Amino acid sequence: MKVYTDAARDDEVAGMGWVIVLDDGETIEGNRYMLGDYTSMEAEYFALLDGLRYARRHGSEVEVFCDCEPLVEKMRVPDAYSNDWYDRRRGCHRLLRKFDSWELEWTPRSSNSNADRLAYEALEAGRQES
């Protein structure tokens, strides 16, 4: 299966969106928001985790696509200059190891439009809540 994740944020809300495309072509979409002041990277990270959690319910092999290249790099390779992401990377890999096989790739934003739309819908819902 393929999973696409994205996030959107402002100073008070972060919106996360994910799209899961199953091997048979069925598409599952989801989103949520969190109130609080999150960086763009943090919001993208939480969107990635959400996508992985939902994907786990639907299969054992996953290709994950995220349009935040710095996040993909942080999750792939330990960064000696940012130990603050060490625990987050471990958390992400703990979820990834639950799959029999996985890949984590960067994708251009143009290929991630549905996850982007869902993230902005969640952001807007969160703005109405706050």
Secondary structure as UniProt FT lines:
FT   STRAND          2..9
FT   STRAND          13..21
FT   TURN            23..24
FT   STRAND          27..35
FT   HELIX           40..56
FT   TURN            57..58
FT   STRAND          61..66
FT   HELIX           69..76
FT   TURN            80..81
FT   HELIX           83..85
FT   HELIX           86..96
FT   TURN            97..98
FT   STRAND          101..106
FT   HELIX           109..111
FT   HELIX           113..129
//
